[in-house]
Amino acid sequence: SRLVKACAADAGSPENRGFDATELAAREAGVQRLSQDERHRFDLVLASDVLYEEHHASLLPLVIERWLRPGGRWAMALAIRDAPMLMRFVEGLRAAGVLEAGEEAAANGPGRENSDLQLQ
């Protein structure tokens, strides 16, 4: 499945090496993971500067879909470091069902006419 492949892609990423130590530190700090019964329960998902590596283009759409409630909204601010990777991210959003045609138009709206990349 897409999720299994995406998770496999993320297994070797620098932020996930040493996962056990990070997990232990989070538990000691009282940080809890979201439970499965919280899936599709968030009205809004916000993110900033989260698209750095190729595997992020696959994982982020799945994360948004997992936690966003049906009809919910998401917003993301990011620098365009790699235009082809951004387009793969957009395709992932479409495949996950979290990008509607009108939202792409909003990304290209007022103030975006000088942008080097326009979402198609």
C-alpha angles and dihedrals in degrees: 000000000000091000094053091049092047093049090049089052090053096048095087099039116124093244091057099048108103090027093155093058091046092048091050092048090049092051092048089051090051095249111150129199119239111263124234091250089064092064114125091008104113121097092199135025116194127187137169131193095352103133106086108122134039094251090057089065088061099038103044097063089051092050091050092048092047097055105027116094118231107277091018124133133235131195130191134183117196143152116245103239098154117021096196090051089050090053090050087052090052090050089050090053090052092047091049090051096239099111119074125191094251092054091060089054090052090054088058094043132120114332093024098088092100094050117122091220127046120187111242 
